[in-house]
Amino acid sequence: MNTDAFATDPSSPSWEVPRSFDAYTMIYPSEGRTVSTTAEIPGLRAKILSEASNELERMCKEDVPLESLQTFLSGWETSSGSVQPNALAWFNYSNPVGTTVRNGRKDLTRLLLARGLKPDDGIGEALAKIREDGDNTMLEILIEGGWDINAPVSNHTPSVMR
């Protein structure tokens, strides 16, 4: 994936805000027109990011090998080796870290955190799963990956340390 066509800063006019995507609002080029970059079609960047986010979510829900997720994420890397910022915003929107925590996939959780993905408001459900299992290894992985245990779990839930 050539990530150059995607914005790197939320203040950019081409930044695509993560959202549910309605494919029927797509504007397709007229028949026979060649499209050289995603910037030529309004909404195409959002469609690509939405589809990629959905694919990441699917992979995190299913029992995919670690290598498959590594390959997927490497397709979204910039030349500096980090996940493209606009893609990262979309990927975080679907809470893949929470999904891998709930599914007990320590390997995938480590990889997602190492690539810059963060737990979002949905982490509360995942924390309940950790508590239910009685295995604190996943909690340690989250903390080592940069999750702030003292931060509120969501807008409606205080930190787990309260």
N, C-alpha and C positions, 0 to 999 in steps of 0.2 A: 504494500500500500504506500503510495506516495503521499506523505502527510503534509507536504508543502501547501496544498490547497486549503488546508484547515487553519483557522485562526489560532493564534497562540496566546491571545490576551482577551479577557472578557470585555474589554472596552472596544475591541475591534468591531466594525460594522458587520463583518462576516462571521462573528462568533455565533454559534448555534446553541441556543439555550436548551438544555435537556427537557424533554417533554414527551408525552405520548404523541406518536406521529400518525396522522391520518393520510394514508396513501392516496386517497382520492383528491387531496388538495395539491398533489404534485403537478408541476407544470412541465410537460415533456416537450422536447424539441420537435419541430415540425419534421415530418417524414423526410429522410434523406439528408438531414443536417448532421454534420459530424461535430461531436462535442469533445474538445480537447482537455478541458479542466472542469472540475466540479463547480467552479465559480460561475460558469456560463449558464447554469440552470438554477433559478431560485428554488430553494428547498431540497436540491439534490444532496447537498452536504448533510442536511438534517436527516434525510432518508438513509444515507450511508451510515451515519453515526447511530441512528435508531436500529438499523439492522445489525450492526456490529454489537451494540449493547444487548440486543435480544439474543444474539449468538453467545455472548459471554454469559448471560444469565442462564441460558440453556446448558452450557458446559458446566457451570457451577452447580446446577441442580442434578446433573447426571453424573455417573461414575466414569468420568473421562480420565485418561492417563495424564499425569503431570506434564509430560512432553507435549501433549495436544494443546494445553493451555499456554505453555511457554511459546509454542509456535504461533498461536493466535495473537498473543500480546506482542511478540516481536514484530509482527506485521504493522503494528501501530507505534513503533519506536521512531523517535526522531534521530538525527545524526548524533546527538549527544547520548543516546541510549535510554532516554526516559520516554515514558508513554506520552504521546502528543497531548498537550493540555486540553484541547477541546474534546478529544476522545475520552480523556481521563474524567472530565466532568460528566459525560454521558455514562461512562462505565460505573462511576460512583452512584449515579442516579438509580440504578437498578439494584444496589446493595449486594454485590456479589460476595463481599467479605462476610456479611451476615448469613448468606446462604451457605457458604462453605463451612462456617462455624457450626450452624445448625446441623449440617450433614456430617460433621466430624472429620472433615477433610483438612487435616493439619498441613499437609504438603501444599495444597492449593491456597490455603489461607496465608501461609508464609510467602508464597510466590506473589499473590495479589498485594500484600502489604509491602513487599520489597519493590514492587513496580509502582508504588505510590497510591494505590487504592486505599480508601479509608472506610471504616465502619460508619454507617449513617444512623438515622433515627431508628431503623429497624434492628439495630444491634440488641435491643432489649429482649427480643424473642430468643436470639442466639445466646444471650447471657443466661436466660432461664434454662436453656438446654445444657449449658455448662454446669449450672447448679444441679440440675436433675441427674446428670451423669456422674457428678462427684469427681471429675477429672479436671484439675486446674491447669493442665498442660496448654489447653487452648487459650485460657486467660493469659498465661505467660507469653504465648505467641503474640497475642494482641498487644500486650504491653511492650514487648520487645520490638514490635512493628511500629510503635509510635502512638498507640492509642492511649489517651489520657484517662486513666481510671477515675480521676477526680472531676472530670468534665461531666456535665449532665448527659444522660443517656439519650435524651430527646428533649424537645421543647416542653414536654409534659412530664418527663420522668427525671428525677434528680440523679446525681452520680451514684454508682454502686457502692461508694464508700459512706453514704449517709446512713 
